[in-house]
């Protein structure tokens, strides 16, 4: 049984061992430290691209006259594509190599950026987001595995830290930079995608000279068959994590899908910089929290996560009710700390309780739960906003997140008591 006092190290993706050092040195390409840094940068680039549309949704909505329901649908198709790619393509690089999958994902992401640049209607926007979701899903699993392969021996946890920090850091960075470009640059719905496309060209060149870290092996076609399963002995622990996963990821989905709309509609702040900052205020504290708490026990971190998510959501809701921007921003920052602690402890717990051969499928299930919570509630909120208004939807959504946080606290206390009884 898992010791909940174990440090909450960020989980590293399950992967095949890296190639022997002698063999790796014979392969041409970037040196180890440069390759590791390049892969980390590409990871951040993909996540930044995924949040770039968030500050632009308000512009699209104004220009093309579509509802909040349509807006959140555009947001959700990205998640559909990502989940599909995670399930189907997650293990492909173990068979055909890291580099081919990364290059293909970058090419597909470049196609998505080109579609964004050319978009003149909601239908093209939907296609672009779906293609981007597939590219991102294929990339993040392979990028994480590549970081593990390239992880320096003197810093065994570095890959885990990067794979935990990069997503929220990239999301916050992409939204903020896009907001600034949309506010002060020309062609607000195109400039950021042109710059991202240029970054992807550079990323493609770097990945083309990346040293291959795995050997090809048979079974590539069979690996495309989606598999979801949880060993019976792990189910109780996974169920206990569901409330915190739903609470944190549902809150993240709300901010990325409707955060800029809330700033413009409820606080009368139509600035695109503010729209991007809304996402950054949630994601930046999350990144810092993952790094700061990486040595904490998982049980303690989970309890802190649920408490801060609940408190931050409550303060943010108070800001909406009192029309206080300072209160809403404070609540977002507190919730962001809880978001980061939740991601760190949830996946850290899963990494601790599972054997190496069980982690792949267990993490796949956890990711599916997380991204469903990330998208479905946001879509429901979009339809609710169309019918009952943004303010009422924000109140109900916040209350639901707080309820799941309370369930998470109860679940964590129950799990702690159960483990103590087993030890006794």
Residue pairs with C-beta under 8 A, 6 or more apart in sequence:
1 419
1 422
1 423
2 237
2 349
2 352
2 353
2 419
3 352
4 297
4 298
4 299
4 415
4 416
4 419
5 297
5 299
6 297
6 298
6 352
7 294
7 295
7 296
7 297
8 293
8 294
8 295
8 296
8 297
8 298
8 301
8 344
8 345
8 348
8 349
9 157
9 160
9 294
9 295
9 348
9 351
10 157
10 160
10 161
10 163
10 164
10 165
10 290
10 294
10 344
10 347
10 348
11 160
11 163
11 164
11 347
11 348
11 350
11 351
11 359
11 363
12 144
12 147
12 148
12 151
12 159
12 160
12 163
12 351
13 141
13 144
13 145
13 148
13 163
13 363
14 356
14 359
14 360
14 363
15 94
15 145
15 148
15 149
15 214
16 94
16 214
18 24
18 148
18 149
18 150
18 151
18 213
18 214
19 27
19 149
19 212
19 213
19 214
19 215
24 32
24 211
24 213
27 211
27 212
28 209
28 211
29 35
29 209
29 210
29 211
29 212
30 38
30 206
30 209
30 210
30 211
32 150
32 152
32 211
33 152
35 150
35 210
35 211
36 147
36 150
36 151
36 152
36 158
38 206
38 207
38 210
39 143
39 146
39 147
39 150
39 210
40 147
40 162
40 166
41 203
42 102
42 106
42 139
42 143
42 203
42 206
42 207
43 139
43 140
43 143
43 144
43 147
43 162
43 163
43 166
43 167
43 170
44 166
44 169
44 170
44 173
45 170
45 196
45 199
45 200
45 203
46 105
46 109
46 135
46 136
46 139
46 140
46 143
46 170
47 136
47 140
47 166
47 167
47 168
47 169
47 170
47 171
47 174
48 170
48 171
48 173
48 174
48 177
48 196
49 109
49 113
49 132
49 136
49 174
49 196
49 200
50 78
50 132
50 136
50 170
50 171
50 174
51 170
51 171
51 172
51 174
51 175
51 178
51 256
51 279
51 283
52 174
52 175
52 177
52 178
52 192
52 193
52 196
53 74
53 116
53 129
53 178
54 175
54 178
54 256
54 257
54 259
54 260
54 275
54 276
54 279
55 175
55 178
55 179
55 182
55 260
55 272
55 275
55 276
55 279
56 178
56 182
56 188
56 189
56 192
56 272
57 71
57 74
57 75
57 257
57 260
57 261
58 260
58 261
58 264
58 270
58 272
58 275
59 182
59 188
59 189
59 272
60 66
60 71
60 74
60 122
60 125
60 189
61 68
61 71
61 261
63 189
64 121
64 122
66 122
67 382
67 385
67 386
68 258
68 261
68 381
68 382
68 383
68 385
68 386
68 390
69 379
69 382
69 383
69 385
69 386
70 122
70 382
71 257
71 258
71 261
71 382
72 257
72 258
72 378
72 379
72 381
72 382
72 383
73 126
73 379
73 382
74 122
74 125
74 126
74 129
75 129
75 253
75 256
75 257
75 375
75 378
75 379
75 382
76 257
76 375
76 376
76 378
76 379
77 126
77 129
77 130
77 133
78 129
78 130
78 132
78 133
78 136
78 375
79 133
79 371
79 372
79 374
79 375
80 130
80 133
80 375
81 129
81 130
81 131
81 132
81 133
81 134
81 136
81 137
82 133
82 134
82 136
82 137
82 371
83 133
83 137
83 367
83 368
83 371
83 372
84 133
84 134
84 137
85 133
85 134
85 135
85 136
85 137
85 138
86 137
86 140
86 141
86 364
86 367
86 368
86 371
87 226
87 227
87 228
87 364
87 368
88 224
88 226
89 101
89 137
89 138
89 141
89 224
90 137
90 141
90 360
90 364
91 141
91 223
91 360
92 101
92 138
92 142
92 220
92 223
92 224
93 100
93 101
93 102
93 141
93 142
93 145
93 146
93 214
94 145
94 214
94 217
94 223
95 216
95 217
95 218
95 219
95 220
95 223
96 216
96 220
97 212
97 214
97 215
97 216
98 142
98 145
98 146
98 149
98 210
98 212
98 213
98 214
99 207
99 208
99 210
99 212
101 138
101 139
101 142
102 139
102 142
102 143
102 146
102 207
102 210
103 204
103 207
103 208
104 138
105 135
105 136
105 138
105 139
105 142
106 135
106 139
106 200
106 203
106 204
106 207
107 204
108 131
108 134
108 135
108 138
109 132
109 135
109 136
109 139
109 200
110 197
110 200
110 201
110 204
111 131
111 135
112 128
112 129
112 131
112 132
112 135
113 193
113 194
113 196
113 197
113 200
114 193
114 197
115 124
115 127
115 128
115 131
116 125
116 128
116 189
116 190
116 193
117 190
117 193
117 194
117 197
118 124
119 125
119 128
119 189
140 167
143 163
144 159
144 163
146 210
146 213
147 159
147 162
147 163
148 159
149 213
149 214
150 159
150 213
151 158
151 159
152 158
157 294
160 294
161 290
161 291
161 294
164 290
164 294
164 343
164 344
164 347
165 287
165 290
165 291
168 283
168 284
168 286
168 287
168 290
168 339
168 340
168 343
169 283
169 284
169 287
171 256
171 279
171 283
172 279
172 280
172 282
172 283
172 284
172 286
172 287
173 280
175 256
175 275
175 276
175 277
175 278
175 279
175 280
175 283
176 273
176 276
176 277
176 279
176 280
177 192
177 276
178 192
178 272
178 276
179 260
179 271
179 272
179 273
179 274
179 275
179 276
179 277
180 272
180 273
180 276
181 188
181 191
181 192
181 195
182 188
182 189
182 191
182 192
182 272
182 275
182 276
183 271
183 272
183 273
185 191
188 272
227 361
227 364
228 361
228 364
228 365
228 368
229 361
229 365
230 238
230 361
230 362
230 365
231 354
231 358
231 362
234 353
234 354
234 358
234 362
236 415
236 418
237 349
237 350
237 353
237 415
238 350
238 362
238 365
238 366
239 411
240 411
240 412
240 414
240 415
241 302
241 346
241 349
241 350
241 366
241 411
242 369
242 411
243 306
243 404
243 405
243 407
243 408
243 411
244 302
244 305
244 306
244 309
244 342
244 345
244 346
244 404
244 405
244 408
244 411
244 412
245 342
245 346
245 366
245 369
245 370
245 373
246 369
246 373
246 404
247 306
247 309
247 342
247 401
247 404
247 405
247 408
248 305
248 309
248 338
248 339
248 342
248 343
248 346
249 370
249 371
249 373
249 374
250 373
250 374
250 377
250 378
250 397
250 400
250 401
250 404
251 282
251 309
251 313
251 335
251 339
251 401
252 282
252 339
252 374
253 373
253 374
253 375
253 377
253 378
254 377
254 378
254 381
254 397
254 401
255 278
255 279
255 282
255 332
256 279
256 378
257 378
257 381
257 382
258 378
258 381
258 382
258 385
258 390
259 275
259 278
259 279
259 282
260 272
260 274
260 275
260 276
260 278
260 279
261 385
261 390
262 278
262 320
262 390
262 394
263 269
263 270
263 274
263 275
263 278
264 270
264 274
264 275
265 390
266 320
266 323
266 390
266 391
266 394
267 323
267 325
267 328
269 325
278 332
281 329
281 332
281 333
281 336
282 332
282 333
282 335
282 336
282 339
283 336
283 339
284 336
285 333
285 334
285 336
285 337
285 339
285 340
286 336
286 337
286 339
286 340
286 343
287 340
288 337
288 340
289 336
289 337
289 339
289 340
289 341
289 344
290 340
290 341
290 343
290 344
293 301
293 304
293 340
293 341
293 344
294 344
296 304
296 345
298 345
298 348
298 349
298 352
299 345
299 412
299 415
299 416
301 341
301 344
301 345
301 348
302 341
302 342
302 345
302 346
302 349
302 408
302 412
303 409
303 412
303 413
304 338
304 341
305 338
305 339
305 341
305 342
305 344
305 345
305 346
305 408
306 338
306 342
306 405
306 406
306 408
306 409
306 412
307 338
307 405
307 409
308 334
308 335
308 337
308 338
308 341
309 335
309 338
309 339
309 342
309 401
309 405
309 408
310 338
310 402
310 405
310 406
310 409
311 331
311 334
311 335
311 338
312 331
312 332
312 333
312 334
312 335
312 336
312 337
312 338
313 331
313 335
313 398
313 401
313 402
313 405
314 331
314 398
314 402
315 327
315 328
315 330
315 331
315 334
316 327
316 328
316 330
316 331
316 332
316 335
316 398
317 331
317 394
317 395
317 398
317 399
317 402
318 324
318 327
318 331
319 325
319 326
319 327
319 328
319 329
319 330
319 331
320 328
320 391
320 394
320 395
320 398
321 395
338 405
346 366
347 363
347 366
350 359
350 362
350 363
350 366
351 359
354 362
377 397
377 400
381 393
381 397
384 392
384 393
384 396
385 393
